[in-house]
Every structure is written in C-alpha cells, then in structure tokens.
Amino acid sequence: MTALRRRLLEDMQVRQLSPHTQRASVNNIAQFARDVGQSPDAQGPEEIRTYQVYVTTDRTLAPSSVCMAVSALRCLYRVTLKKPWWIETVIPAPKKPQTLPVVLSSEDVVQCLDSVTPPAPHDSDDV
C-alpha cells in the first residue's frame, strides 16, 4: 500500500466514513491514477479537469458514479494532499438529475384497493 493511499484511508477513517465509502473512494482514486498514468499527487487542476470531462463524456458513468468519483477527488486533494486550490472551482460537483416519483392514476389506486381482501372476522372468545 502506498503512503498516499494509507494517508487517504486514515483521513477517511478519522472522518468516520463508512467502509463502503472508503473502498469506493480508494477505487475511484486508483482508477484516476490508472487513467492518467501517474500518481494523483503529480496532477494539477488542468489534468483533473480533463479527467472529469473524460469521466462524464467518454466513460458514460451514471450520475451517482460521477458524484462518487468527484467526492473522492475532492477528499484526496482538499483533505489528504491539502492543496491550496479553490476545490469547488477545480473539482466542481456535477448536477444530480432530478427524478420524479411514480404517481399512480386514480384507476390504479382503485384497482389496488379492490384487490385487498378484508381480514377475516375473529371471535372475541379467542382473546
């Protein structure tokens, strides 16, 4: 395990992030390092921007996956590497698409309620 990975994990543990979040963040940072071909600590704002464009256009990740990758990068550069950049400008958070809830029609509600059978009556002697 590299010193950078160990420090990132420690920083996430101190912040009491869940083990799942820690694994996902480490995996996202490792993927970033593989995609750029260098250690993340050697990357600057322009390389990070290029990577974000790549993730959002070429890899066609789901919006939630893009958000996780961005969160991992922000944690790495803001917390672990303590970069003096204005992180929100260098690593902007993507807009999450709004999904509307499924609303049943009146007919669907009536059909659903009609399919419910009332409970069988019980004798008061059984109590």
MARTI-889300 format. One record per residue (C-alpha): x, z, y negated; residue number from 1. Coordinates in steps of 0.25 Angstrom, whole numbers. Last residue first. Layout:
BEGIN
X|Z|Y|NUM
...
***
This chain:
BEGIN
-235|93|53|127
-241|86|65|126
-255|91|62|125
-256|83|49|124
-257|71|57|123
-249|59|53|122
-254|46|47|121
-246|34|50|120
-237|29|38|119
-242|17|31|118
-237|4|35|117
-229|-4|25|116
-230|-19|25|115
-240|-19|14|114
-230|-13|5|113
-220|-24|7|112
-231|-35|6|111
-236|-28|-7|110
-221|-27|-13|109
-218|-42|-9|108
-231|-47|-16|107
-228|-39|-28|106
-214|-46|-28|105
-202|-38|-24|104
-191|-37|-34|103
-176|-40|-30|102
-167|-33|-39|101
-160|-41|-50|100
-145|-43|-48|99
-136|-42|-60|98
-122|-49|-59|97
-111|-40|-62|96
-102|-44|-74|95
-88|-44|-70|94
-79|-33|-75|93
-68|-38|-84|92
-53|-36|-80|91
-44|-39|-92|90
-55|-35|-102|89
-61|-23|-95|88
-46|-19|-92|87
-41|-18|-106|86
-27|-19|-102|85
-18|-7|-102|84
-16|-8|-86|83
-16|5|-79|82
-12|0|-66|81
-21|9|-58|80
-32|12|-67|79
-34|-1|-76|78
-28|-12|-68|77
-32|-7|-54|76
-45|-2|-58|75
-49|-14|-65|74
-44|-23|-54|73
-53|-15|-44|72
-65|-16|-53|71
-63|-31|-55|70
-63|-33|-40|69
-75|-24|-38|68
-82|-32|-49|67
-79|-45|-42|66
-84|-40|-29|65
-97|-36|-35|64
-98|-50|-42|63
-97|-56|-28|62
-84|-64|-27|61
-83|-79|-29|60
-68|-79|-26|59
-65|-90|-36|58
-74|-86|-48|57
-75|-71|-50|56
-62|-68|-42|55
-54|-79|-48|54
-58|-76|-63|53
-55|-61|-60|52
-41|-65|-55|51
-38|-73|-67|50
-42|-61|-76|49
-33|-52|-68|48
-21|-62|-69|47
-24|-63|-84|46
-24|-48|-86|45
-11|-45|-79|44
-7|-44|-64|43
6|-38|-59|42
-1|-25|-56|41
-10|-33|-47|40
1|-37|-37|39
3|-52|-36|38
-4|-64|-29|37
-16|-65|-38|36
-26|-66|-26|35
-18|-56|-18|34
-17|-45|-29|33
-32|-47|-32|32
-36|-46|-17|31
-28|-33|-17|30
-35|-28|-29|29
-48|-31|-23|28
-45|-24|-10|27
-40|-12|-17|26
-53|-11|-25|25
-61|-13|-13|24
-54|-2|-5|23
-55|7|-17|22
-70|4|-19|21
-72|7|-4|20
-64|20|-5|19
-73|24|-16|18
-67|27|-30|17
-63|41|-33|16
-56|38|-46|15
-44|44|-40|14
-46|36|-27|13
-46|23|-36|12
-33|27|-43|11
-27|30|-29|10
-31|17|-23|9
-25|9|-35|8
-12|17|-34|7
-11|14|-19|6
-13|-1|-22|5
-3|-1|-33|4
7|6|-25|3
6|-4|-14|2
0|0|0|1
***
